[in-house]
Amino acid sequence: MRKAMFGFASLALMLGAAPAWVGAAGPDAATADEVIAKVHEAAKYLHDKGLAGFSDFNNNKDARWVWKDSYVFVYSCRDNAMIAHPLRPDLVGKPILQLQDDKGNLLFQKLCEAGNKPNGGWVEYWWPKPGEAKASRKISYAHGAEVSFKSDVQVGAGIYDETMSLEELNKLAQQAATPKKDVP
């Protein structure tokens, strides 16, 4: 009987821990909260630095805009161009609005729409993970950035996640934008 109880306890422990190691993103995976924070930080950085800040996002895998398995990219919807990309310098200066994901979705048209919202927004699309050929669900957060002498700039970053809904993610973005009140 004692062996059976130990067996059930071990099974319960393993099943309870399963979400932590089966299909989980792992410690090197960026979180939705980190993406929101980095995008907001990047928008403020560009606002403060102006046009000179764009180069800080380009082709620099060791920069502060690349972390864990994510990175911040900068684009202009009005100009239909990628402005800065730390991992894909071949995209800089190229048109973006016609780019489609593996399911035919015009992903930058959706990112532009989401980034125009007051608190930004999340977009779901299908994109291969680095080093993989098969597309996975990717969700990116886009937000406008006020940059002197260059209107219509947006910044974005994304994560690969199969579980979070766009509704949950947009609630996180709303919470991040809501000023925190001090507790008395």
N, C-alpha and C positions, 0 to 999 in steps of 0.2 A: 504494500500500500504506500509506503514511504517513497519507493522508487517512482510509482505512478504519480504521486503528488509532485515530486521533484521534476518529473518529465513534463507535466502540465504547466508547472511554474516556469520552466525553461522555455517551453513553447510560447506561453503568454508573453514572457519577456522578449523573446525574439520577434513575435508578431507586433508587439507594442513598439519595438525599436525599428521595425521594418521601414517606416516612412523616413527615418533618419538616414538610412543607407541604401534603400532600394528606390531608384529613380529620383533621388534628391539631387539638387544642383551641386551641393558640396561647398566647402569653405572658400574655394576659388571662384565661386559664381557671384556676380553682382546681384544685389537685391533691388526690388522696385523702389524702396526708400532711398537707396544710394543713387539710383538713376535720377530720381527727382531732385535730390540735393545737388548732384553734379551738374545737372542741366541748369538749375537756378544759379549755381556758382558761376558757371560759364557765361550765362546771360549777363550777370552783374560784372564779370571780368571784362567782357566785350564793351559793355556800357562805359565802364571806367577807362578802358585802354583805347577804345575807338578802333579805327581801321588797322592800326598797328598790331592789334591783338590777334588778328586772323592767323598770322604766321605761327603763332604759338600753338596752334591746333594741328598744323600740318606735319605729316611725315615724321612724327616723333613718338615712337612706341614707349619711350621712357618718361614722357611728360606727365604732368599731373592730370591730364585729360584722358589718360588710359589707365584703367585700374581693373584688377581681377580679370574678368572675361568681357569687359565692356569698354566703351570709349565714347567721347563726345564728338559729333560732327556738326559742321556749320554750313548752312545753305540759304539761298535766296529764292523764294517762290516767284517773285515778280521778274527777277532776272533769269529764272529757270537755270540755275547753276549751283553746283557744289562749290562752296567757298573754301572749305578746309576739311581735311580728313586725315587723321593721324596714321591710319593703316593702309589707305588706298589713295596714294597721291595721283594715280592715273584717273581718278574721278574728278579731281579739282579742275574747275573751269568747264566741266562738261554739263550738258543738259540733263536735268533730273526728272522733269515732269512726265516723261514718257516711260521711265523705268518701271518694269513690271516684276512682280514676284513670280514664284513658280506656279501660282494659280491664276495668273493673268490680272491681278489687282494692280492698279496704278498707285504704288505705295507712296510716292512723294506727293501726289495730289491729295492723298488722305493725310499725310503728315502736315502738309501746308494748311489744310482745313483745321486739323487739331491744334496746330501751333498758333493759329489766329484766335483761339478762344482765350478769354481773360486769364484763365489758370492753366492754359496749355491743355494737352490731352494725349491720350494713349492711342496707338494704332496697332492692329494685329496684321501680320503678314507672314509669308512663308519664305524663308531664306536659309541657305545652307550655313551651318556652323563652320567656322574656320577649319579647313582641312577635310571637310566632308562634302560629298557630292549631293546627297539627299537633303532636301529642304526640311527644316523644322519650324515650328511656330516661334516667331520672334515678335516681341511687343516692344515698341519704342515710344518714348515720351518726347513730345515736341513742345517747344515754348518759344515765343517771340523774344527777341533781344533788341533793345533800343541802342542802336549804334550811330554815332554822329556821322553825317554825310553818307549814310547807307541805310535807307529804310528797308523794311521787309526782310530783315535777317531773322532766321530761326536757328535754334540749336536743338539737337536731339541726341538721345542715347537709348540703347535698348538692352534687353535681356532675352534669353531663350527660356520660356516658361510654358508648360503645358497646362497649368492648373488655374492661374489667376484669371478672373474675368475682367473685361474692359471696365465694367461697372465698378468693381472693387478697386481697380487701379485708378480710375478717375476720382473716386472718393479719397484715395490717398493723396492725390494731387491737390484736391480741394482742401484737405486738412493741412497740407504743407503750406498752402497759400493763406490760410486763416491765421491772423495774428494770435499768438498765445497770450492768454491773460495770466497775470501773476496771481497766485493763490495767496490770500491773506494769511 
